[in-house]
């Protein structure tokens, strides 16, 4: 009994995972080329090609389906480029025109084909994952699993053989042409692969849900990495994970939310939902591009600026009052920024950039003096540069220099020093420290 259940669930998960991974590979290049809608366009526009193949052959043979889909997929790509170039509209609008017309035509032809051949329009639109194990009752591999498995193998081969060409065309088509790579040929090869993958995935996830497999895993992977190879691996991993979690959610989901156990949820739909869940989590927690990560980076930058403002205040204080200590409350009041200033002060203490004297008094440590000296030096050099090249009034120099001082690198500081020569003093007559 356990083996029978496993064989059913195993084939469902295998079909869903193979379809999702097959879609994720070309989908990554669609995302990188900012052509995500093209995957949607092709996944809908190939319907008339399928229907015509059905009407001509009265068969659901793999070869006629692929030929019909490839022809219409290429026509979709060509039509989009023609409308964009000669219709004077942006590419997104051109894709919308082409795929909406083809999709409507495909629905009409599919309805006509359904009256003559063994064709279920619902299967084409929504997939038929739950019925795939019925083709393996005799112990054989279900045809749908073979189809998506071959599509996955084709896409792995395609990406492996043309990795360099696809990479260059994705990031810089003009450079590809310069180095002898035909960007148009690579574009149409990618469209053909997308069309074949779409058709192979119809029986598993359907034409409506295949777009989620093409775009969402690559989009999530793109948030996690800036390297193409890593992005491809992550996209495939996310796609496979979505298939497993999607089937598990389809089986257990009704029970989790308190519904009757007889209620069923389509696995294909739940796979698409899981891709959305994973993308949402990635959008939140991705180290570099996630919302939380970006918030943390902005917070870190704000904290750094407040720390450096404190160092600048301390330097100027002891520049004029070398024998006096500034009080903690006075320093916090001078900086402002509320609780952020208190965090910055604690951070300076942990970094041993400041020292407490007599409980509430604060002075710079040796390492703090070095950091403060560089900061003030960069500030006054920049003031001198602006006064020399921008001809600004003296009272207009301090505020922009105070903003820029936090972003002046060692190299830029040295260039400013060379540019200004032995300036010695800033425009206000204050010594530029070495």
C-alpha positions in Angstrom: 0.0 0.0 0.0 2.8 2.4 0.9 4.6 1.6 -2.3 1.4 2.3 -4.3 0.9 5.7 -2.6 4.6 6.5 -3.1 4.4 5.7 -6.8 1.5 8.1 -7.2 3.0 10.9 -5.2 6.4 10.3 -6.6 5.3 10.6 -10.3 3.3 13.8 -9.4 6.3 15.4 -7.7 8.7 14.2 -10.4 6.5 15.7 -13.2 6.0 19.0 -11.3 9.7 19.3 -10.4 11.0 18.5 -13.9 8.5 21.0 -15.4 9.4 23.7 -12.9 13.2 23.1 -13.4 12.9 23.0 -17.2 11.0 26.3 -17.2 13.4 27.9 -14.7 16.5 27.6 -17.0 15.3 29.6 -20.0 13.2 31.7 -17.7 16.4 33.0 -16.1 17.5 34.5 -19.3 14.1 36.0 -19.9 14.3 37.7 -16.6 17.9 38.9 -17.2 16.9 40.3 -20.6 13.8 42.1 -19.1 11.6 39.9 -21.3 9.5 38.2 -18.6 6.3 39.0 -20.5 7.6 37.2 -23.5 7.4 33.9 -21.6 3.7 34.7 -20.8 3.1 35.7 -24.4 4.6 32.4 -25.8 2.9 30.2 -23.2 -0.5 31.6 -24.3 0.3 32.2 -28.0 1.3 28.6 -28.8 -2.2 27.5 -28.3 -3.2 28.0 -32.0 -0.2 26.0 -33.0 -1.3 23.1 -30.8 -4.8 23.3 -32.0 -3.8 23.4 -35.7 -1.5 20.4 -35.1 -4.4 18.5 -33.5 -6.8 19.4 -36.4 -4.3 18.3 -39.0 -3.1 15.1 -37.4 -6.0 14.1 -35.2 -3.4 13.1 -32.7 -1.7 14.4 -29.6 1.7 13.2 -30.9 4.7 14.9 -29.4 6.3 15.9 -32.7 3.3 17.7 -34.2 2.7 19.5 -30.9 6.3 20.7 -30.8 6.4 21.7 -34.4 3.2 23.7 -34.1 4.3 25.3 -30.9 7.7 26.2 -32.2 6.3 27.8 -35.3 3.8 29.9 -33.4 6.4 30.7 -30.7 8.8 32.1 -33.3 5.9 34.0 -35.0 5.1 35.5 -31.6 8.7 36.7 -31.1 8.9 38.0 -34.7 5.5 39.7 -34.5 6.5 41.4 -31.3 9.7 42.8 -32.8 7.9 43.9 -36.0 5.2 45.7 -34.0 7.8 47.3 -31.7 9.9 48.5 -34.6 7.3 49.6 -37.1 4.3 50.2 -34.8 6.2 52.7 -32.6 5.0 51.1 -29.4 7.0 49.7 -26.5 7.8 46.0 -26.4 5.4 45.2 -23.5 2.4 46.6 -25.5 3.6 44.7 -28.6 3.7 41.5 -26.6 0.2 42.1 -25.3 -1.2 42.7 -28.8 0.4 39.5 -30.2 -0.3 37.1 -27.4 -3.9 38.3 -26.7 -4.8 37.8 -30.4 -3.0 34.4 -30.6 -4.5 33.2 -27.3 -8.0 34.1 -28.3 -7.5 32.4 -31.7 -6.1 29.4 -29.8 -9.1 29.1 -27.5 -11.4 29.1 -30.6 -9.4 26.4 -32.4 -9.0 24.3 -29.3 -12.7 24.2 -28.8 -13.0 23.2 -32.5 -10.3 20.6 -32.1 -11.9 19.2 -28.9 -14.9 18.1 -31.0 -12.8 16.0 -33.3 -9.8 14.6 -31.2 -9.2 13.5 -27.7 -8.3 16.9 -26.3 -9.3 18.4 -23.0 -9.1 22.2 -23.1 -9.0 22.3 -19.3 -5.9 20.2 -19.3 -4.2 22.6 -21.7 -5.1 25.6 -19.6 -4.7 24.2 -16.0 -2.6 21.1 -16.3 -3.4 17.5 -15.2 -0.8 16.6 -12.6 -3.1 14.5 -10.5 -4.0 12.2 -13.4 -0.4 11.5 -14.5 0.1 8.5 -12.2 -2.8 6.7 -14.0 -0.4 6.2 -16.9 2.0 4.2 -14.8 -0.3 1.6 -13.3 1.5 -1.1 -15.4 4.8 0.0 -13.9 6.0 2.1 -16.8 7.1 5.8 -16.7 4.2 8.2 -17.4 4.6 9.9 -20.8 4.2 13.3 -19.2 7.2 12.7 -16.9 9.2 11.6 -20.0 8.2 14.7 -21.9 9.2 17.2 -19.1 12.3 15.2 -18.3 13.4 15.4 -22.0 12.6 19.2 -21.9 14.8 19.5 -18.8 17.6 17.6 -20.5 17.2 19.7 -23.6 17.4 22.9 -21.6 20.4 21.8 -19.6 22.2 20.9 -22.9 21.2 24.2 -24.4 22.4 26.3 -21.5 25.6 24.2 -21.2 26.6 24.4 -24.8 25.7 28.1 -25.3 26.4 29.5 -21.8 28.9 32.1 -22.9 26.8 33.3 -25.8 23.6 33.4 -23.7 25.4 35.3 -21.0 26.8 38.0 -23.3 23.5 38.4 -25.2 21.6 38.7 -21.9 23.8 41.5 -20.5 25.0 43.3 -23.6 23.6 42.4 -27.1 25.7 45.1 -28.7 28.9 43.6 -27.3 27.7 40.1 -28.6 27.4 41.5 -32.1 30.8 43.1 -31.8 32.6 39.8 -30.8 30.8 37.9 -33.6 27.8 36.4 -31.8 24.6 36.8 -33.7 22.3 38.2 -31.0 19.2 37.7 -33.2 19.9 34.0 -33.7 20.4 33.6 -29.9 17.2 35.4 -29.3 15.2 33.1 -31.6 16.9 30.0 -30.3 15.8 31.1 -26.8 12.3 31.6 -28.0 12.2 28.2 -29.6 13.4 26.6 -26.3 10.8 28.5 -24.4 8.1 27.3 -26.8 9.2 23.7 -26.5 9.4 23.9 -22.7 6.0 25.4 -22.6 4.4 22.6 -24.7 6.2 19.9 -22.7 4.9 21.4 -19.5 1.3 21.8 -20.6 0.2 18.4 -19.4 1.9 18.9 -16.0 1.1 22.5 -15.1 -1.0 23.9 -18.0 -0.4 27.0 -20.1 -1.7 29.5 -17.5 0.5 28.3 -14.7 3.6 27.6 -16.8 4.4 31.4 -16.7 4.9 31.1 -12.9 7.5 28.4 -13.5 9.2 30.5 -16.1 9.5 33.7 -14.2 9.0 33.4 -10.4 12.0 31.0 -9.5 14.4 33.0 -11.7 13.2 36.3 -10.2 13.7 34.9 -6.7 17.1 33.6 -7.6 18.1 37.0 -9.1 17.4 38.6 -5.7 19.9 36.2 -4.1 22.9 36.4 -6.5 24.5 38.7 -9.0 26.4 35.8 -10.7 24.7 34.0 -13.6 25.9 30.5 -12.8 24.7 30.8 -9.2 21.4 32.4 -10.3 20.8 29.4 -12.6 21.5 26.9 -9.8 19.3 28.8 -7.4 16.5 29.1 -9.9 16.4 25.4 -10.5 16.7 24.6 -6.8 13.8 27.0 -6.0 11.7 25.4 -8.8 12.3 21.9 -7.5 11.6 22.9 -3.9 8.3 24.6 -5.0 7.2 21.4 -6.7 7.8 19.3 -3.5 6.2 21.9 -1.2 3.3 22.5 -3.6 2.3 18.8 -3.7 2.6 18.6 0.1 0.5 21.6 0.5 -2.1 20.3 -1.9 -2.3 17.1 0.1 -2.3 18.6 3.6 -3.5 22.1 2.9 -7.2 21.5 3.5 -6.5 19.8 6.9 -4.1 22.7 7.9 -6.8 25.3 7.4 -9.6 23.2 8.9 -11.4 22.1 5.8 -13.0 18.7 5.2 -10.5 16.0 4.2 -12.6 15.4 1.0 -11.7 18.9 -0.3 -9.0 18.7 -2.9 -6.5 21.3 -4.1 -4.8 21.2 -7.5 -1.1 20.4 -7.1 -0.2 22.6 -10.1 -1.9 25.5 -8.6 -0.2 25.0 -5.2 3.2 24.7 -6.9 2.6 28.2 -8.4 1.5 29.4 -4.9 4.7 28.0 -3.4 6.8 29.8 -5.9 5.0 33.0 -4.8 5.6 32.2 -1.2 9.3 31.5 -1.7 9.6 34.7 -3.8 8.0 36.8 -1.0 10.3 35.3 1.6 13.3 36.0 -0.6 12.1 39.5 -1.2 12.1 40.0 2.5 15.3 38.3 3.6 17.7 38.4 0.6 21.0 39.7 2.0 21.6 42.4 -0.6 18.3 43.1 -2.4 15.8 42.0 0.2 13.7 44.6 2.0 15.0 43.7 5.4 18.6 43.5 4.1 18.3 46.9 2.4 16.7 48.4 5.5 19.6 47.0 7.5 22.1 48.5 5.1 20.5 51.9 5.2 20.4 51.7 9.0 24.1 50.8 9.0 24.9 53.7 6.7 22.9 56.1 8.9 24.7 54.8 12.0 28.1 55.2 10.3 27.2 58.8 9.4 26.2 59.6 13.0 29.4 58.0 14.3 31.5 60.1 12.0 29.5 63.3 12.8 30.4 62.6 16.5 34.1 62.2 15.6 34.0 65.5 13.7 32.4 67.3 16.6 34.9 65.8 19.1 37.8 66.8 16.8 36.7 70.4 16.5 35.9 70.6 20.2 39.4 69.6 21.2 40.9 71.6 18.4 39.7 74.7 20.3 39.5 73.4 23.9 42.4 70.8 24.1 42.2 70.7 27.9 38.4 70.4 28.3 36.2 67.3 28.0 32.8 67.5 26.2 29.9 66.1 28.3 28.0 63.2 27.0 24.6 65.1 27.0 26.2 68.0 25.1 27.6 65.7 22.5 24.2 64.0 22.0 22.5 67.3 21.8 25.0 68.6 19.2 24.5 65.6 17.0 20.7 65.2 17.4 19.2 62.1 15.8 17.7 60.8 19.1 18.1 57.1 19.8 20.3 56.6 16.8 22.9 59.0 18.3 22.9 56.9 21.5 23.5 53.7 19.5 26.3 55.5 17.6 27.9 56.6 20.9 27.8 53.0 22.2 29.3 51.8 18.9 32.2 54.3 19.2 32.8 53.1 22.8 32.9 49.4 21.7 35.3 50.3 18.9 37.5 52.1 21.4 37.3 55.3 19.5 36.3 57.3 22.5 37.1 57.3 26.2 35.0 58.3 29.2 36.6 60.7 31.7 35.1 61.4 35.1 31.9 59.6 34.4 30.2 61.9 31.8 33.1 63.4 30.1 34.2 62.1 26.6 37.4 62.4 24.7 39.0 60.8 21.6 41.2 57.8 22.0 44.3 57.5 19.8 42.5 55.4 17.2 39.5 57.8 17.4 41.9 60.8 16.7 43.2 59.1 13.6 39.7 58.5 12.2 38.5 62.0 13.2 41.6 63.6 11.7 41.0 61.9 8.3 37.3 62.9 8.4 38.1 66.6 9.1 40.9 66.6 6.6 38.6 65.3 3.9 36.0 67.9 4.8 38.4 70.8 4.6 40.0 69.6 1.4 36.6 69.4 -0.2 35.7 72.9 1.0 38.9 74.1 -0.6 38.2 72.3 -3.8 34.7 73.7 -4.0 35.9 77.3 -3.2 38.5 77.0 -6.0 36.5 75.4 -8.7 32.9 76.3 -8.0 33.3 79.9 -6.8 30.9 79.4 -3.9 30.4 81.9 -1.1 32.1 80.9 2.2 28.8 80.3 4.0 27.8 77.8 1.3 30.8 75.5 1.7 30.3 73.7 5.1 27.0 72.0 4.5 27.7 70.2 1.2 31.2 69.3 2.5 29.6 67.8 5.6 27.5 65.5 3.4 30.3 64.5 1.1 32.9 63.8 3.8 31.3 60.5 4.6 31.9 59.1 1.1 35.4 60.3 0.3 37.7 57.3 -0.1 41.5 57.1 0.5 42.2 57.4 -3.2 39.9 60.4 -3.7 41.4 62.1 -0.6 44.8 61.7 -2.1 43.6 63.1 -5.4 42.2 66.1 -3.6 45.5 66.6 -1.8 47.4 66.5 -5.1 44.9 68.9 -6.8 45.0 71.4 -4.0 48.7 71.2 -3.4 50.1 72.7 -0.2 46.9 74.5 0.7 47.5 74.4 4.4 44.2 76.0 5.4 40.6 75.7 4.3 38.7 78.7 2.9 37.7 79.6 6.5 41.3 79.8 7.6 41.3 76.6 9.6 44.3 74.3 9.4 43.9 71.2 7.2 45.3 68.3 9.4 47.8 65.8 8.1 
